[in-house]
Amino acid sequence: MKIYTKTGDDGTTGLFGGVRVKKASARVEAYGTVDELNATVGIARATALDPMADRVLAQTQVDLFTLGAELACAPGKEDKLGMPLINGDDALRLERAIDDAEKELPPLKTFVLPGGSAQAAALHLARTVCRRAERDVLSMDDFDPRDDVVIYLNRLSDLLFTLARHANLKAGVADVPWVARTATSPKT
């Protein structure tokens, strides 16, 4: 089977269910961002995270592929996918992972900047892509996302933030605190 079909040469793509849409449509943007998020989670996993974080993110990648498949369906055809969609139990699983990771973390006393260890920086990048995916899903004109989808993405960004802090802790690297600019901040 060839990877190229040439059917998209006219600037359209096919949704599951047979409908063709412009590649620049809000729907394609949304599931493309979910795909990008999945790739950034893969990058974070490639940085040698601790086993707990890697295990949680391995399942997250499966979830994101499922979510992308749902978004790539023609409206009303989601039941034809033949697989369970993201649901409230998935968000609860993320909450449990957040709670487990937070047990070891010192309380937050300031905003933190993305960075510290390479693992934390990769997780922060995934977090920002997750926030964009959430915004993109909410901006689709032809789709009113299920609450479970929005909640999952919202909780996932919280998990990625927490895992970034946890990665810094495991690496023995402090979170990078945000220090507000002052009138005497150096100018470059």
Secondary structure, DSSP 4 states (H G I P E B T S, - for coil): --S--STTTTSEEEPBTS-EEETTSHHHHHHHHHHHHHHHHHHHHTTT--HHHHHHHHHHHHHHHHHHHHHTBPTT-GGGG-SPPP-HHHHHHHHHHHHHHHTTSPPP-S-EES-SSHHHHHHHHHHHHHHHHHHHHHT-TT----HHHHHHHHHHHHHHHHHHHHHHHHHT---EE-----TT----
